[in-house]
Amino acid sequence: MSDVQSFIDGSLGRFRSEMYDFLRIPSISAKSEYDENTRAAAEWLAEKLGGAGLEAEIIDTAGHPIVLGESRAAGPDAPTVLIYGHYDVQPPEPLDLWTSPPFEPTERNGRVYARGSADDKGQLYMHVKALEAHYATGTPLPINVVMIAEGEEEIGSPNLVPFVVEHAERLACDIVLISDTGMYAEGLPSVGFSLRGLAYFEIHVRGANSDLHSGEFGGSVANPANTLSKIIASLHAADGSIAIDGFYDDVLEWDQATRSQIASLPHSDDEFAADLALHELSGEAGYGTLERLWIRPTCDVCGILSGYTGEGAKTVLPNHAMAKVSFRLVPDQNPDRIKELLDAHVARLDLPGVSVEIHELHGGRPWRASVEGPAFEAASEALEEAFGTKPVPMGGGGSIPIVVEFEEKLNATALLVGFSLPGCNLHAPNEWFSLENYEKGIGALARLYDKLGRVQAGT
């Protein structure tokens, strides 16, 4: 391991420069005008995997391609680790809120600012460099490695599950290792134990056959914007809970040991609020902030569109209103069931004079794990050696729907080891990634590969 770490230490400048080249490619999967760039990112990554000692290929799907790399030199009796990540990124808008261009990596105060730096190009590329360190020094890996990088994570991974099902034998593994999460705090590494699921909808309310003069028609016909506001207001109760009948029926209550573990983590509501320039926090009554973020479901409006929103006044009664509504789910909730409950909830409301349509955009199931066993012990040891601090278990408020699918389709254990930090502006302007975490994390991953060799294959 000393040769591997020495190689990493001596190559950090090049590793950083290469990551910046990766970040410069605007692989925005949600926008078709960037399709060529997204494919270019896949081709760039495949070339780098080859340089890290993996046999790499690009496999086309109905959407963006999948990059697959393999190294099976450890032999059939060694455990196989599947490393998953994604090379696509979120759109950078609003552009005027970026301090530096989103696709021109810029260093400030020990951070690199760029779209995709934390989510997930920077973290994915750490694995490539950790693998290269073994390959370049001739240090054998005690594990077989399969790396799968998709270009559609940011649009719901529509083609990944079919790919996994079709290639299940080739992707067979013992551990699925994912670095698309974060650390609890600076200097305090973490191993993930939960992720929330997602059910995401558009609610459309339509009224008259055109926009109308608010003076000539207001008061005599239904206003879709008013009706949409009524629907949105009906989704929550006064105590912050979600007021949809049956919504909590499938919510699995967490054990007291987990809740106590969460409560023991260093956290300050005052500091959390101050970092966001807020006077106070809010949420479901009876739960702490970390519990609300990690182990409780939510309902949030992510966007509203209706009527005239330009400069000045226009007295218009809109004929259409739309809201994007996101539900974060916890075990054992299911996005299909949430759609049924939302449909029934809206149908029970008194909404005269309009039509309402609810369109499902995408969803994913929640995930939870017990942070025990040889794989989690290996991650804990590797992180402590690299960062000098024993890691803590950490839940995830976001969603990685493929985690559950990997475990079920491949009969494997998911291991979440991430390196982004709180406040790194995921999906927002000025996304950033800690350069210290990037560099220390490469060493942590190199150690982790060695330690995962003790996981018994086939378990």
Long-range contacts (C-beta under 8 A, 24 or more apart in sequence): 1-139, 1-446, 1-447, 1-450, 3-137, 3-139, 4-133, 4-134, 4-137, 4-139, 4-446, 5-133, 5-443, 5-446, 7-133, 7-136, 7-137, 8-129, 8-130, 8-133, 8-439, 8-442, 8-443, 8-446, 11-129, 11-133, 12-439, 15-125, 15-129, 15-438, 15-439, 15-442, 16-112, 16-435, 16-438, 16-439, 18-48, 18-125, 18-129, 19-105, 19-112, 19-117, 19-121, 19-122, 19-125, 19-438, 20-105, 20-112, 20-114, 22-87, 22-116, 22-121, 22-125, 23-103, 23-105, 23-112, 23-114, 23-115, 23-116, 23-117, 23-121, 23-122, 24-103, 24-104, 24-105, 24-114, 25-103, 26-89, 26-103, 26-115, 27-87, 27-88, 27-89, 27-116, 27-151, 28-88, 28-89, 28-90, 28-91, 28-92, 29-63, 29-64, 29-88, 29-89, 29-151, 29-152, 29-153, 29-154, 29-155, 30-90, 30-91, 30-154, 30-155, 31-91, 35-64, 38-64, 38-87, 38-88, 38-151, 39-64, 39-65, 39-151, 41-87, 41-88, 41-121, 41-151, 42-66, 42-67, 42-87, 42-149, 42-151, 45-87, 45-124, 45-128, 45-149, 48-125, 48-128, 49-128, 49-147, 51-132, 52-128, 52-129, 52-131, 52-132, 52-135, 53-131, 53-132, 53-134, 53-135, 54-131, 54-145, 54-147, 59-163, 61-152, 61-159, 61-162, 61-163, 62-158, 62-159, 63-151, 63-152, 63-155, 63-158, 63-159, 64-88, 64-150, 64-151, 64-152, 64-159, 65-151, 66-148, 66-149, 66-150, 66-151, 66-159, 66-160, 66-163, 67-147, 67-148, 67-149, 67-150, 67-151, 68-146, 68-147, 68-148, 68-149, 69-145, 69-146, 69-147, 70-144, 70-145, 70-146, 70-147, 71-131, 71-141, 71-144, 71-145, 72-144, 72-145, 73-140, 73-141, 73-144, 74-140, 74-141, 74-142, 74-143, 74-144, 74-453, 75-144, 76-457, 77-457, 78-142, 78-143, 78-144, 78-453, 78-457, 79-143, 79-144, 79-174, 79-175, 79-452, 79-453, 79-455, 79-456, 79-457, 80-143, 80-144, 80-145, 80-146, 80-172, 80-173, 80-174, 80-175, 80-457, 81-143, 81-144, 81-145, 81-146, 81-173, 81-174, 81-175, 81-176, 81-177, 81-449, 81-452, 82-146, 82-147, 82-148, 82-171, 82-173, 82-175, 82-176, 82-177, 82-406, 82-410, 82-412, 83-127, 83-145, 83-146, 83-147, 83-148, 83-177, 83-178, 84-147, 84-148, 84-149, 84-150, 84-176, 84-177, 84-178, 84-180, 84-402, 84-406, 85-120, 85-123, 85-124, 85-127, 85-147, 85-149, 85-178, 85-179, 85-180, 86-120, 86-124, 86-149, 86-150, 86-151, 86-152, 86-153, 86-154, 86-180, 87-120, 87-121, 87-124, 87-149, 87-150, 87-151, 88-150, 88-151, 88-152, 88-153, 88-154, 88-155, 89-115, 89-116, 89-119, 89-121, 89-154, 90-115, 90-116, 90-119, 90-154, 90-427, 92-429, 94-429, 95-429, 97-429, 97-430, 98-429, 98-430, 99-430, 102-429, 102-431, 107-435, 110-434, 110-435, 110-436, 111-432, 111-433, 111-434, 111-435, 112-432, 112-433, 112-435, 112-438, 113-430, 113-431, 113-432, 114-431, 114-432, 114-433, 115-431, 116-431, 117-424, 117-431, 117-432, 117-433, 118-182, 118-420, 118-421, 118-424, 118-425, 118-426, 118-431, 118-432, 118-433, 119-180, 119-420, 119-426, 119-427, 119-431, 120-153, 120-179, 120-180, 122-433, 122-438, 123-179, 123-180, 123-418, 123-419, 123-420, 123-433, 123-441, 124-149, 124-179, 124-180, 126-179, 126-419, 126-438, 126-441, 126-442, 126-445, 127-177, 127-179, 127-445, 129-442, 130-442, 130-443, 130-445, 130-446, 130-449, 131-449, 133-442, 133-446, 134-446, 134-449, 141-449, 141-450, 141-453, 142-449, 142-450, 142-452, 142-453, 142-454, 143-449, 143-452, 143-453, 143-455, 145-449, 146-170, 146-171, 146-173, 153-180, 153-400, 153-402, 155-362, 156-361, 156-362, 156-363, 156-364, 156-401, 157-401, 157-402, 158-362, 160-402, 160-405, 161-402, 161-405, 161-409, 164-402, 164-405, 164-406, 164-409, 164-410, 165-409, 168-409, 168-410, 171-410, 172-410, 173-410, 173-412, 174-412, 174-413, 174-455, 174-456, 174-457, 174-458, 174-459, 175-375, 175-412, 175-413, 175-414, 175-415, 175-452, 175-455, 176-403, 176-406, 176-407, 176-410, 176-412, 176-413, 176-414, 176-415, 177-415, 177-417, 177-448, 177-452, 178-400, 178-403, 178-414, 178-415, 178-416, 178-417, 178-418, 179-416, 179-417, 179-418, 179-419, 179-441, 179-445, 180-400, 180-416, 180-418, 181-394, 181-396, 181-398, 181-400, 181-416, 181-417, 181-418, 181-420, 182-394, 182-396, 182-418, 182-419, 182-420, 182-421, 182-422, 182-424, 183-394, 183-418, 183-419, 183-420, 183-421, 183-437, 184-265, 184-392, 184-394, 184-422, 185-266, 185-421, 185-422, 186-421, 186-434, 187-387, 187-389, 188-266, 188-387, 188-389, 188-391, 188-392, 189-383, 189-384, 189-386, 189-387, 189-389, 189-391, 189-392, 189-417, 189-419, 189-444, 190-383, 190-391, 190-392, 190-393, 190-394, 190-418, 191-371, 191-376, 191-379, 191-380, 191-383, 191-391, 191-392, 191-393, 191-394, 191-415, 191-416, 191-417, 192-369, 192-393, 192-394, 192-395, 192-396, 192-416, 192-417, 192-418, 193-258, 193-368, 193-369, 193-370, 193-371, 193-393, 193-394, 193-395, 193-416, 194-294, 194-295, 194-330, 194-331, 194-366, 194-367, 194-368, 194-369, 194-395, 194-396, 195-366, 195-367, 195-368, 195-395, 195-396, 195-398, 195-399, 195-400, 195-403, 195-416, 196-294, 196-297, 196-298, 196-328, 196-329, 196-330, 196-366, 196-396, 196-397, 196-398, 196-399, 197-328, 197-329, 197-330, 197-333, 197-334, 197-335, 197-363, 197-364, 197-365, 197-366, 197-367, 197-399, 197-401, 198-326, 198-327, 198-328, 198-329, 198-335, 198-362, 198-363, 198-364, 198-399, 198-401, 199-326, 199-327, 199-329, 199-335, 199-338, 199-339, 199-342, 199-360, 199-363, 200-302, 200-324, 200-325, 200-326, 200-327, 200-360, 200-361, 200-362, 200-363, 201-324, 201-325, 201-326, 201-327, 201-339, 201-342, 201-358, 201-359, 201-360, 201-361, 202-322, 202-323, 202-324, 202-325, 202-358, 202-359, 202-361, 203-228, 203-231, 203-322, 203-323, 203-325, 203-346, 203-356, 203-357, 203-358, 204-320, 204-321, 204-322, 204-356, 204-357, 204-358, 204-359, 205-231, 205-320, 205-321, 205-322, 205-351, 205-354, 205-355, 205-356, 206-319, 206-320, 206-354, 206-355, 206-356, 206-357, 207-318, 207-319, 207-320, 207-353, 207-354, 208-317, 208-319, 209-319, 210-319, 211-307, 211-316, 211-317, 211-318, 211-319, 212-316, 212-317, 212-319, 213-315, 213-316, 213-317, 214-315, 214-316, 214-317, 215-315, 217-317, 218-317, 221-317, 221-353, 222-351, 222-352, 222-353, 222-354, 223-317, 223-318, 224-306, 224-318, 224-319, 224-320, 224-321, 224-354, 225-306, 225-307, 225-318, 225-321, 227-321, 227-351, 227-353, 227-354, 227-356, 228-304, 228-306, 228-321, 228-322, 228-323, 230-349, 230-351, 231-323, 231-346, 231-349, 231-351, 231-356, 232-301, 232-323, 232-325, 234-345, 234-349, 235-299, 235-325, 235-345, 236-299, 239-284, 239-285, 240-282, 240-283, 240-284, 240-285, 241-284, 241-285, 242-297, 242-298, 242-299, 242-327, 244-299, 244-341, 244-342, 244-345, 245-341, 245-344, 245-345, 246-341, 246-344, 247-297, 247-338, 247-341, 248-297, 250-332, 250-333, 250-334, 250-337, 251-297, 251-330, 251-331, 251-332, 251-333, 252-330, 252-331, 252-332, 252-368, 254-295, 258-295, 259-291, 259-295, 261-393, 262-288, 262-290, 262-291, 262-294, 262-295, 262-395, 263-288, 263-290, 265-290, 265-392, 275-423, 290-395, 293-395, 293-397, 294-394, 294-395, 294-396, 294-397, 295-330, 295-395, 296-330, 297-327, 297-328, 297-329, 297-330, 297-333, 298-326, 298-327, 298-328, 299-325, 299-326, 299-327, 300-325, 300-326, 300-327, 300-328, 301-325, 301-326, 302-326, 324-361, 328-397, 328-399, 329-365, 329-366, 330-366, 331-366, 331-367, 331-368, 332-366, 333-365, 333-366, 334-365, 335-360, 335-363, 335-364, 335-365, 336-363, 338-363, 339-363, 363-401, 364-399, 364-400, 364-401, 364-402, 364-404, 365-401, 365-404, 366-399, 366-404, 367-400, 367-403, 367-404, 367-407, 367-414, 369-413, 369-414, 369-416, 373-413, 374-454, 374-455, 374-456, 375-413, 375-415, 375-452, 375-455, 376-415, 378-448, 378-451, 378-452, 378-454, 378-455, 379-415, 379-417, 379-448, 379-451, 381-447, 381-451, 382-444, 382-445, 382-447, 382-448, 382-451, 383-417, 383-444, 383-448, 385-444, 385-447, 386-440, 386-441, 386-443, 386-444, 386-447, 387-440, 387-444, 398-426, 417-444, 417-445, 417-448
